[in-house]
Amino acid sequence: MAQIDSEGSNAAGQWLAPAEAVKALAVSERTLRRHVRSGRYQVHHSGRRVRVFIPDSDRMERVSGAQLGPEAERDTVAHALSQVVATLNEGLAQERARTEALEERLRQIGDVRLQLAIQVEQMRHDAEELRRGLAARVHGQKAQRRNQRPA
């Protein structure tokens, strides 16, 4: 809807109450006041009534800048959440694969430990047999020396 702004030029836009302008622009009241002070928006005072001229182009920028209605916002949020979920699922899949690889490695380490334990037991058994054999041999040699001594 084309309206004439306070300077008399024909600009497309609307004169809105500050509360409506804040909603239309999706900015805070403080930001709107700053824009008015900087000259970006024109203000018209009529008694106690204040109106701010908001060009349609600014309203359109807000719409194209993701300041959309509830349905579009819901779709935007849903899309962003689905991307987050996809990223999290990807990370979860990587962590599961890493966990499976670590579990496999732990199983292999367990197998090696078992094999080493068996080998250690076998070595202990062999060492004990060697010790017994050596002790018997030494005992036999001592007995033989005793028997060879002249009386």
C-alpha positions in Angstrom: 0.0 0.0 0.0 1.6 3.2 -1.1 1.5 6.1 1.3 3.1 9.5 1.4 5.8 9.8 4.0 6.3 12.8 6.2 8.6 14.4 3.7 5.9 14.2 1.0 7.6 11.6 -1.1 5.6 8.7 -2.4 7.1 5.6 -0.7 5.6 2.2 -0.2 5.1 1.5 3.5 2.9 2.1 6.5 2.7 4.4 9.5 2.6 2.1 12.5 2.4 2.6 16.2 5.8 1.8 17.8 4.5 -1.5 19.2 3.3 -2.6 15.8 6.6 -1.4 14.2 8.6 -3.5 16.6 6.6 -6.6 15.6 6.7 -5.8 11.9 10.5 -5.4 12.0 11.1 -8.1 14.6 13.4 -5.8 16.6 13.3 -4.6 20.2 11.9 -1.3 21.3 15.4 -0.1 22.0 16.6 -1.0 18.5 13.6 0.8 17.0 14.4 3.9 19.1 18.0 3.8 17.9 16.9 3.5 14.3 14.6 6.5 14.7 17.3 8.6 16.3 19.7 7.6 13.5 17.2 8.8 10.9 16.5 5.4 9.4 12.8 5.7 10.2 10.6 8.8 10.3 8.3 9.6 13.2 5.1 11.6 13.2 3.7 13.0 16.4 0.0 13.9 16.6 -0.8 14.9 20.1 0.1 11.9 22.3 -0.1 9.6 19.4 3.2 8.5 17.8 3.5 6.8 14.4 6.7 5.4 12.7 6.9 5.1 9.0 8.1 1.6 8.0 8.9 1.2 4.3 7.6 -2.1 2.8 11.2 -2.8 1.7 12.3 -3.1 5.3 9.4 -5.3 6.2 10.2 -7.5 3.2 13.9 -7.7 4.3 12.8 -9.0 7.6 10.6 -11.6 5.9 13.4 -12.8 3.6 15.8 -12.7 6.6 14.0 -15.6 8.3 11.7 -13.3 10.4 8.8 -15.3 9.2 5.4 -16.3 10.5 4.9 -19.1 13.0 4.6 -21.9 10.3 7.7 -20.8 8.5 9.6 -20.4 11.7 8.5 -23.9 12.7 9.7 -25.2 9.4 13.0 -23.4 9.8 13.5 -24.7 13.3 12.5 -28.2 12.2 15.0 -28.1 9.4 17.8 -26.8 11.7 16.9 -29.5 14.3 16.9 -32.2 11.6 20.4 -31.1 10.6 21.6 -31.1 14.2 20.1 -34.6 14.7 21.7 -35.8 11.5 25.1 -34.5 12.7 24.6 -36.1 16.1 23.6 -39.4 14.5 26.7 -39.3 12.3 28.9 -38.7 15.4 27.1 -41.4 17.2 27.7 -43.9 14.4 31.4 -42.9 14.4 31.6 -43.4 18.1 29.8 -46.8 17.9 32.3 -47.9 15.2 35.2 -46.7 17.4 33.7 -48.5 20.4 33.4 -51.7 18.4 37.0 -51.5 17.2 38.2 -50.9 20.8 36.1 -53.8 22.0 37.7 -56.0 19.3 41.1 -54.8 20.3 40.4 -55.6 24.0 39.2 -59.1 23.0 42.5 -59.6 21.1 44.5 -58.4 24.1 42.5 -60.8 26.3 43.3 -63.6 24.0 47.0 -62.7 24.0 47.0 -62.5 27.8 45.4 -65.9 28.1 48.0 -67.4 25.7 50.8 -65.7 27.7 49.4 -67.1 31.0 49.3 -70.6 29.5 52.9 -70.2 28.3 54.0 -68.9 31.7 52.4 -71.9 33.4 54.0 -74.3 31.0 57.4 -72.6 31.7 56.9 -72.9 35.4 56.0 -76.6 35.0 59.1 -77.1 32.8 61.3 -75.2 35.3 60.0 -77.3 38.2 60.7 -80.5 36.2 64.2 -79.3 35.4 64.8 -78.3 39.1 63.6 -81.8 40.2 65.7 -83.5 37.6 68.8 -81.4 38.5 68.2 -82.1 42.2 67.9 -85.8 41.6 71.1 -85.7 39.5 73.0 -83.8 42.2 71.6 -86.1 44.9 72.7 -89.1 42.7 76.2 -87.8 42.2 76.6 -87.1 45.9 75.4 -90.6 46.7 77.8 -92.0 44.2 80.7 -90.1 45.7 79.9 -91.4 49.1 79.8 -94.9 47.9 83.2 -94.4 46.2 85.0 -93.2 49.4 87.3 -95.6 51.0 86.0 -96.7 54.4 
